[in-house]
Amino acid sequence: MQYIRDSRNGFFSLAMACLLTLPVSAAFSGEKYSIDAAHTTTEFAVRHMVISTVKGSFPDVSGEIVYDEEDITRSTVDVRIKVASVNTNNDKRDEHLRSPEFFDAEKYPEITFKSKKIEKNKEGHMLTGILTIRDVSKEVTFPFELTGKVTDPWGSVRIGAEASLKINRQEFGVAWNKVLEGGGLVVGNDVKINISLEAVKK
C-alpha cells in the first residue's frame, strides 16, 4: 500500500510539473531567428539648431527573434546595439556622441531593447518592451509592420519588419545641450527612430 501511495503521489507530482511548465513552453513557441546586421538599418534623426535635421545610424546591431507565425503575439524580440558604431558621416560629431556628454560609449557600450508583449489592434501590431540607453530603462510602445517571410537563394529562411518611434533623449540621460539666442536648442530633444530589420532563421 505504501508503494502504491508513493507511486500515485509521484504521478500527480509529475503531472503538476508538466502543467506548470506548459504556459512557459507556449510563451516561447516559434522559430528562432538572428538579426542580419548587413541588411538591417537602425537610423535616427534629430533637429539641429531648429532649422535642419541631422541623421545617423548604428550599423553594429545584433539580437534574436522568436517568431510564432501562428500567433505573432507570442513572439519575442531581443536587440543589442553597439553605441560606438554611431555614424553621422562626421567624425568629430560622432566622437562627441560617444563621449560622456551624450551616450558615454565607454561606460555604457550597448543600447538594448527587450520585448514584453506584442498586441494586435485595428491599425496593426504594437510592440511593447524595455529600451535601455545609458543607465536608464524605460518602457516604450510603438507600431511595427511585418514585411514578409522568404527563402533566399541559399536556402535560408528570412523575415523582415519595419518600425518607427519617437523618444525624448532627455528621459534617457542623453542630456547635453546649449540654448540659442532666440531660445531654441542646438540639439533637439525629440529623436525619431526608424528601423528596417531582416533576420535569418537559425
N, C-alpha and C positions, 0 to 999 in steps of 0.2 A: 504493500500500500504506500509506503514511504517513497518508493521508486516511482510509482505512478503519479503521486502528488508532485514530486520534483520534476518529472518529465512534463507534466501539464504546465507547471509554473514556467519552466524553460520555454515551452512552446508559446505561451502568452507573452513572455518577455521578448522573444524573437519577433512575434507578430507586432507588438507595440513598437519595437525598434524600427521595423520596416515602415510602419505607418508614420512615425515621426520623421523619418528621412525622406518620405515621399514628396512633401512640398518643396524641400530643398532641391531635389532632383529635378522637379518640374520647373523650378525657377531658373535653373541653369541648363535647360534643354536647348538644343540648337547646335549649329555648326560653328566651329571656331575659325576666325579669320585674323590675319595680321595686317596692319596698315602698311601699305606700299608707299613709302616716303617719296619715291621717284615720281609718283603720279598723284600725289596729294599736295594741296596748297592750303596754307593757313595764313591768310592775309589780314591786315588791319589798316584802318585809315583814321587819321585824326587831324583836326584843324590846326593850322599854323598861323599865328598872328591874325586870326579871324578871317583873313582874305584868301587863304589857299588850303589845300588838303595834302598832307604827306602820307604816302602809303608805304607799307613794308610787309615783310613776311618772316616766318620762322621755318626754314626748309627742313631742319632736323626734327622730324616728328615720328613717333612710333606708338605702338599700342595694340590692343586686342579687342576684337568684337565677337560676341557670341550672338549669332543671328538665328532667330527662330522664325522660319518662313511661314509656319502655320499660324503663329500668334506673335506678331512683332513686339507686343507689349512685354513679352518675356525675354526680349533681347537685352544685352548689356554692352556698354561701351567704356573703355578704359584707355585714355590718351595721355601721352607724355611728350612735352616739347622742350627741347634744349634751348634755354634762353640765350646762350652765347651765339646761337646761329642767326640771331636777328639781322635782317638785311633790309636797309632802306636805300641802297645804292649810294651811300655816302659814308665813307669810313669814319670820319670824325663824329658824325651823328650816331653811328652805330656804337662807337666806343662810349659815347655819353649814355646811350640807352643801357649798356651793360654795366655802367657804373652804379655806385650806391644811391645816386640821386634818382635813378629810375628803377631798373629791375634788380640791380645788385646781383649779377650773374654768378659771381664767385661764391657768395653766401647762399644764394637761392638758385641753384643751377637749372631747375626744372619748373615749368608750368604744367599743372596736371588737371585732368578732368575725369571724374569717375561718376558714371550714371547711377541714379537712384530709381528712376521709373520712366517708362515710356507710356504715353497715353494717346488715344486717337479721338479726335473730335471732328466736327463738321468741316473744319478748314484743313485738316490733315493730321500729321503726327507731331506731338510735343515731347521734347526730351528734357528731363529734369535731372540735374546732377550737381556735384560739388566741384566748383572751379577754385583752384588754389594758385595764387600769384604771390610771390614773396612768401610771407608767413601768414597770409590772410586766406581763409577758406570761406566761400560763400555759396549758397545755393542759387543756381540760375536755371531758368526755363526758357526754351526757345524752340521755334518750329524747325523741322527738317523734312527733306524730301528724299525718298529712295529713288535713285536714277536708273537702277536696273541690276540684273544679275546675268553674267555671261560666262562662257568658257572660252579662254583665249586660245590662240593657235598652238600653244604648247601643252594644252590640256588642263591648265589651272582654272579653277572657278573663281570669279571675281564679282564683287558687289561694289556699288557706288552710292554715295549720298552727298547732299549739299545742305548747308545750313547757314543762317545769318543771325547775329545777335548784336546787341549794343550794351556796353558796360560803362560805368563811371570808374576811371582808373584811380581816382582818389579813394574809393571804397576798398581798393586792394593795396593801398600803401604806396602806389606809384605817384608820389605827390609833388615832385619838383615843378615849379612854375615861376613865371615873372609876369607882372601886370604892366600892360602898355599904358601910355599916357592917356589914351582915350577910354581906358577902363577895361579893354579886352585882355585876353590871356595869350601869352606867347604860344603855349601848347593847350589845346582844348582838353577838357576833362572827359568828354564823351568819345569813346572809341568804338568804331564799327568793325566787326569781325566777320569775315566771310570764309567759309570752309568748303572745299571741294575734296571729298575723300574717296580713295579707292583702296580696297582691301582684298587680299588673296586668301583663299581657303587653305588652312594648314593641312 
